């Protein structure tokens, strides 16, 4: 039996899909690079925003329309955690659904579907887990060391799932549930497995990586975990931290990131806004806390690259509040920034707020903010012209190679385009020759 696995959404979904693939490989399945060559079609969906839900449903419909007799179509992941029943109604070609917390049972689930092809679709929960309580399965999918199928020189490692933050715009707690940390030994085992497969860079991800260990009664557990990864995982070259929370970045964590050479001087910390009143409505940390954190990070790591995201058009956002965001971008000169229009998500407090901002105003504000950030990004990139940097090579062909520097997280940031074909999966030292808004051009260092 062959499976085709399509992954949508964020880095955390990529990590889950790596685990799903490894579990299926162990169960005797083999991966197919195309849907035509597969017996089972699996879509690991995203349900974070309305746009991502639409993308997931569209992908399922597209595969459903192409599905031949005998093929199975399975919808998995975050969208199913919240909208599983409606997905089956909207896409009747779907043969089964399995939510984000229970994919550890994917091999047994597929065996069930295969043995009852397109039959008793609504009864799968009764038989698929052979009496194992669903709550136990969900817990196991987080805390056990999981097999991983590395897909390249970089890999995402999910250290926790769920979220306890009260952000008024976010649906993740309703989809994922409360924050649950993976056991430290399980994280170390998974990291060793990845490095043994040739992975050079591990990217730690979670809904809130800086809340790691809180459910284990450890309020500052991320720093010791990073120290263990750096000292106990032989062969790990780069360790990158993403999805941090501004109010949870402690001095101990900052010192740890600065101390170990494996920790690239890069951090992803979604800030969402810069005006005190907007942040208050969002139930996000105050801008004073944010500035203190940014100052502490840069003092410890002067070459630190900071990635962040902001939301424009949050309910009640005035011209003054929006202007404060632009001033903050100018002030902080972030390396990488994503700007998103507020999405009115069913079930979130912000969806019921008064003073909703029109789509036209949100689109204009996003366009203006992105134009401002592009100028900042170009100026930041231009400072590296003439400098030599290490890049992790991820692709090559037609006389050039594509790599990433320490300033570039996989899939979300820019790349370094090197004017020579270099070995994929290895590091190379290059000299930067030209800068663009997001990417850099380079040649091999002499």
C-alpha positions, -999 to 999 in steps of 0.1 A, spaced: 0 0 0 13 35 -9 3 68 7 4 104 -6 6 129 22 -2 166 16 7 190 44 -9 224 48 -4 251 75 24 258 98 57 242 109 40 223 136 20 205 110 52 197 91 65 180 123 33 160 126 35 149 90 70 137 95 58 116 123 28 103 104 51 93 75 75 75 98 46 56 115 32 45 81 66 35 69 71 13 100 36 -2 94 46 -14 59 33 15 38 55 33 13 54 70 3 43 81 -31 54 115 -45 21 118 -65 -15 113 -57 -20 91 -88 5 65 -75 -11 62 -41 -37 39 -25 -43 63 4 -45 101 1 -40 120 34 -44 157 38 -29 171 71 -52 202 73 -49 236 89 -78 252 107 -62 283 121 -79 310 100 -108 311 76 -84 313 47 -65 282 58 -98 263 63 -108 272 28 -75 261 15 -78 227 33 -113 221 20 -103 231 -15 -74 206 -14 -97 178 -2 -122 186 -29 -95 186 -55 -82 152 -44 -117 139 -40 -125 149 -76 -95 130 -89 -99 100 -66 -102 67 -85 -120 36 -75 -103 19 -46 -84 50 -34 -91 62 2 -92 99 11 -84 108 47 -87 143 63 -64 147 93 -52 175 115 -64 208 130 -94 215 108 -108 181 118 -103 188 155 -130 215 152 -149 210 120 -147 172 113 -184 167 108 -188 197 85 -158 185 64 -174 152 58 -206 170 47 -187 195 24 -165 168 9 -184 136 7 -155 119 -11 -136 119 23 -136 83 36 -125 91 72 -114 119 95 -88 119 123 -80 149 144 -46 165 153 -43 149 187 -48 113 176 -26 108 145 -5 82 164 -33 58 155 -30 65 118 -18 30 108 -46 13 126 -71 39 113 -61 32 77 -63 -5 83 -98 0 96 -108 20 65 -93 -4 41 -112 -33 57 -145 -14 55 -139 6 24 -163 35 23 -186 18 48 -199 29 82 -180 63 79 -196 77 110 -187 47 132 -149 48 129 -143 61 164 -159 30 179 -135 5 163 -104 23 152 -86 24 185 -94 -12 197 -106 0 231 -78 25 238 -93 56 254 -90 86 231 -77 108 260 -49 83 265 -41 83 228 -40 121 227 -16 122 257 6 95 241 9 115 209 25 143 228 48 128 255 62 96 238 93 98 217 80 95 181 96 80 150 105 107 125 112 105 88 136 134 81 129 152 48 161 172 45 189 188 64 165 208 86 136 195 107 109 209 130 107 193 164 75 199 183 81 201 220 46 208 232 10 211 219 -20 232 229 -21 266 244 -32 283 276 -29 319 264 -61 341 264 -55 359 231 -89 372 221 -83 367 183 -70 331 184 -89 298 179 -59 275 187 -70 267 223 -104 255 210 -86 233 184 -56 220 203 -68 222 239 -46 230 269 -9 232 268 9 199 271 46 195 271 66 166 256 88 149 282 124 161 281 138 126 275 114 122 246 126 155 230 162 144 233 154 109 218 136 125 189 165 150 183 190 122 183 169 102 158 168 132 135 205 140 137 213 103 130 193 107 97 215 135 87 196 165 100 219 195 105 194 220 120 166 214 145 138 240 149 119 239 181 82 246 177 50 246 197 20 269 200 41 286 228 76 272 231 84 294 261 55 277 281 74 245 279 73 226 312 47 247 328 23 218 329 51 198 345 54 224 373 86 238 359 83 275 352 116 280 333 121 246 317 129 256 282 164 268 290 175 235 306 159 216 277 180 236 252 211 230 273 205 193 272 200 194 234 232 212 230 252 189 253 236 155 247 228 154 210 261 148 192 263 162 157 237 189 161 250 220 142 221 245 145 193 248 170 166 274 162 138 286 185 104 297 171 69 306 184 81 323 216 58 345 237 71 380 247 61 377 283 78 343 288 113 350 275 133 348 307 168 360 314 179 324 319 166 315 284 184 345 269 217 335 286 213 300 274 207 310 238 238 333 240 260 307 256 258 277 233 273 278 198 246 255 184 219 281 192 217 303 161 212 340 170 177 341 158 144 342 176 107 342 164 85 361 188 50 371 175 42 405 189 9 411 171 7 449 178 25 479 194 -2 501 207 -11 496 244 -48 498 239 -48 473 210 -27 449 229 -50 452 259 -80 443 237 -59 414 223 -50 403 258 -13 404 248 17 415 269 22 453 273 46 471 250 67 481 279 74 444 286 81 438 249 107 466 247 124 453 278 126 418 263 139 431 230 166 452 247 177 422 268 179 399 238 200 423 218 223 431 247 231 394 250 233 388 212 241 419 193 239 401 159 205 386 168 180 383 139 144 388 152 113 376 133 79 387 144 43 391 131 17 418 135 -21 420 130 -36 451 113 -73 459 114 -80 444 148 -114 455 160 -113 491 172 -79 498 157 -78 536 152 -56 555 128 -35 565 159 -31 529 169 -22 518 134 3 547 132 19 535 164 26 501 148 44 518 119 65 539 143 74 507 162 85 490 130 108 520 123 121 520 158 129 483 161 142 475 126 132 439 127 149 415 104 118 395 94 82 406 97 49 391 87 18 414 85 -17 398 86 -51 412 83 -74 405 113 -95 374 106 -129 372 124 -128 337 137 -159 320 150 -157 312 187 -131 339 196 -140 369 218 -127 393 191 -152 381 166 -179 396 188 -161 429 194 -177 461 182 -160 485 158 -149 458 133 -126 473 107 -136 471 71 -117 448 47 -107 478 25 -90 495 55 -74 463 66 -60 456 31 -47 492 28 -30 491 62 -14 457 55 0 470 21 14 501 37 30 482 66 45 456 43 60 484 21 76 500 51 90 467 63 104 459 28 125 490 30 137 481 64 145 445 53 164 457 23 185 480 44 192 452 69 202 428 42 224 454 25 246 455 56 258 420 48 272 428 14 309 418 15 304 397 46 312 360 48 285 338 63 278 301 67 247 287 48 230 254 50 226 242 14 191 229 7 190 227 -31 212 230 -62 209 230 -100 215 251 -131 247 264 -117 233 278 -84 226 266 -49 199 276 -25 208 279 12 198 296 44 219 316 68 213 318 106 190 347 98 166 325 78 142 300 93 130 273 69 98 279 49 91 314 63 121 336 57 144 344 28 172 324 12 208 329 1 213 322 -37 249 311 -43 264 313 -77 277 277 -77 264 242 -73 272 230 -38 266 197 -19 230 196 -6 226 190 32 260 205 41 273 239 53 292 262 30 309 295 37 299 322 11 305 359 5 274 381 1 275 401 -32 240 416 -35 209 422 -13 172 421 -21 142 428 1 141 392 13 169 372 -3 207 376 -7 230 367 -36 264 352 -28 294 334 -42 316 308 -25 341 324 -2 377 320 -13 
